Amino acid sequence: MSQAAELTMEKHYDPIGSRIGMWLFLFTEFLLFGGLFLLYAIYLNKYPEEFHYGSSQLDQFVGAMNTIILLTSSLTMVLAVGALQRDRRKLSIFFLVTTFTFGAAFLINKYFEWGHKIELGIYPGSQELTQHPQGEIVFYGLYYAMTGLHGLHVIIGMVIMLFLLYFLLKKSHRALSIKSNQIQNLNGKRLLLSDETGKKLWKSQEITSEVTGMDVVVKGVFTEEQLKSSEVKLENSGLYWHLVDIIWIFLFPLFYLVSM
Amino acid sequence: MVHQNEHQHTQHIVGYGTYIMVWLALLMLTALTVTVAGMNFKNFAIVIAILIAGLKSILVMNYFMHLKFEPPIFRTMVYITVFTLAIIIGLTFTDISFR
């Protein structure tokens, strides 16, 4: 039994290593969008007038609003990390929910913005758009591809936040894990939980041969261990969210401001 | 390497105030980029916009992403990535401008 307890306690954390891993992943994202930015630069160079016209047709106000929303969501995300570092779990949950709400607000804006354009018949391959000059077709193609891919990243970031909320709200943890080789002779027997005087607290059902492992789970507590592992997860999710923010920092002037 | 036993926390803790100052700076730079775009700088407008966006990214990376407080290896990796992208962009433009 004590051996099993030691095994579960021996969880190894390497926060620096895990952050390096996260950054390596972020570099691939950076290069993915970098390629698209390169494409944008080449076509801006080729069709400057059409790009300026296309950009003037986008709503600068909505673009600026979304920039402010994402910048603020980055702030609340980093505050969530800061709160958890100070062991303030509930404050961290509050900031995480706020960040999620900002992400949703961003997507709602995008939905109406895209919806308006699609209503006007301007979307890749539409009858209306194919009548427009080649440069404008390319501009809107890049607009939909790049803001669409970015929007997908916002959605992924929000899904990750839901997982984090689950980890931060889950008030139970595995105190003890018993592997199959330690319980092979328990077939047909029962487990008993008693206090130090031997008074019975709880008795299990008969253990069948189908049971190949056991966990002792403590409910109603949020342990130091969980706090530490949530902190690493939250930090890395924060890094992802800030990358999404950085990409928008570049998308905003390129699509909304080149016209002015 | 820092041992977990010596430090309870996984990372350098930054004050909330610093984050709020960085956020305010980011908002001001956003206002600046919109204002500058309104002025007629012609071809320089895009260069200025990219420079401001670059400055904003540096702020986000250094403070929100804690790059400033990470071991030097993190910055080295960032430089390598930016350098790689710069080579790709540079070579592509030398190609298309001499066609």
Chai-1 contact restraints between the chains, C-beta under 6 A:
chainA,res_idxA,chainB,res_idxB,connection_type,confidence,min_distance_angstrom,max_distance_angstrom,comment,restraint_id
A,Y13,B,Q4,contact,1.0,0.0,6.0,A-B,restraint_1
A,P15,B,T10,contact,1.0,0.0,6.0,A-B,restraint_2
A,F27,B,T81,contact,1.0,0.0,6.0,A-B,restraint_3
A,F30,B,T81,contact,1.0,0.0,6.0,A-B,restraint_4
A,G34,B,L85,contact,1.0,0.0,6.0,A-B,restraint_5
A,L38,B,I89,contact,1.0,0.0,6.0,A-B,restraint_6
A,L38,B,T92,contact,1.0,0.0,6.0,A-B,restraint_7
A,A64,B,V34,contact,1.0,0.0,6.0,A-B,restraint_8
A,T67,B,T30,contact,1.0,0.0,6.0,A-B,restraint_9
A,L71,B,L26,contact,1.0,0.0,6.0,A-B,restraint_10
A,S74,B,F64,contact,1.0,0.0,6.0,A-B,restraint_11
A,L75,B,Y19,contact,1.0,0.0,6.0,A-B,restraint_12
A,L75,B,W23,contact,1.0,0.0,6.0,A-B,restraint_13
A,V78,B,Y19,contact,1.0,0.0,6.0,A-B,restraint_14
A,V78,B,F64,contact,1.0,0.0,6.0,A-B,restraint_15
A,Q85,B,H9,contact,1.0,0.0,6.0,A-B,restraint_16
A,Q85,B,I13,contact,1.0,0.0,6.0,A-B,restraint_17
A,E231,B,T10,contact,1.0,0.0,6.0,A-B,restraint_18
A,L239,B,M65,contact,1.0,0.0,6.0,A-B,restraint_19
A,H242,B,V60,contact,1.0,0.0,6.0,A-B,restraint_20
A,H242,B,F64,contact,1.0,0.0,6.0,A-B,restraint_21
A,H242,B,M65,contact,1.0,0.0,6.0,A-B,restraint_22
A,I246,B,S57,contact,1.0,0.0,6.0,A-B,restraint_23
A,I246,B,V60,contact,1.0,0.0,6.0,A-B,restraint_24
A,I249,B,A53,contact,1.0,0.0,6.0,A-B,restraint_25
A,I249,B,K56,contact,1.0,0.0,6.0,A-B,restraint_26
A,I249,B,S57,contact,1.0,0.0,6.0,A-B,restraint_27
A,F250,B,A53,contact,1.0,0.0,6.0,A-B,restraint_28
A,P253,B,T33,contact,1.0,0.0,6.0,A-B,restraint_29
A,P253,B,A49,contact,1.0,0.0,6.0,A-B,restraint_30
A,P253,B,A53,contact,1.0,0.0,6.0,A-B,restraint_31
A,L257,B,A37,contact,1.0,0.0,6.0,A-B,restraint_32
A,L257,B,A49,contact,1.0,0.0,6.0,A-B,restraint_33
A,M260,B,A37,contact,1.0,0.0,6.0,A-B,restraint_34
A,M260,B,G38,contact,1.0,0.0,6.0,A-B,restraint_35
